[in-house]
Amino acid sequence: MPIRIKARGGESVEQMLRRFKKLCEKEGLTKEIKRRQYFEKPSERRRRALRKSIQRAIRAEQPRQLRPPRKSGRR
């Protein structure tokens, strides 16, 4: 699906370009482009996927640390 940016009232080209870049980043296009910039052998792809799944499993085993409650009110 193509990403379309419509100009808002009084918006400069730089601001539109910034919004476009943020949308591309959100969609994961920049990461995909960087990944496809060079050829990746199938064995390297499998190795990367295996490392990613191991990291996910390690993170799932670790207990989540809760932040202490914030103090309400201002100083």
KASULGI-V619201 format. One record per pair of residues at least 12 apart in sequence whose ideal C-beta (glycine too) atoms are under 8 Angstrom apart, sorted by sequence separation. I is the first residue (numbers start at 0). J is the second residue. D is the distance in Angstrom with one decimal. If there is no record, write none. Layout:
i=I j=J d=D
i=I j=J d=D
//
This chain:
i=4 j=18 d=5.8
i=4 j=19 d=5.0
i=2 j=19 d=6.9
i=4 j=22 d=7.2
i=2 j=22 d=5.3
i=2 j=23 d=6.5
i=2 j=26 d=6.7
i=2 j=28 d=7.8
//
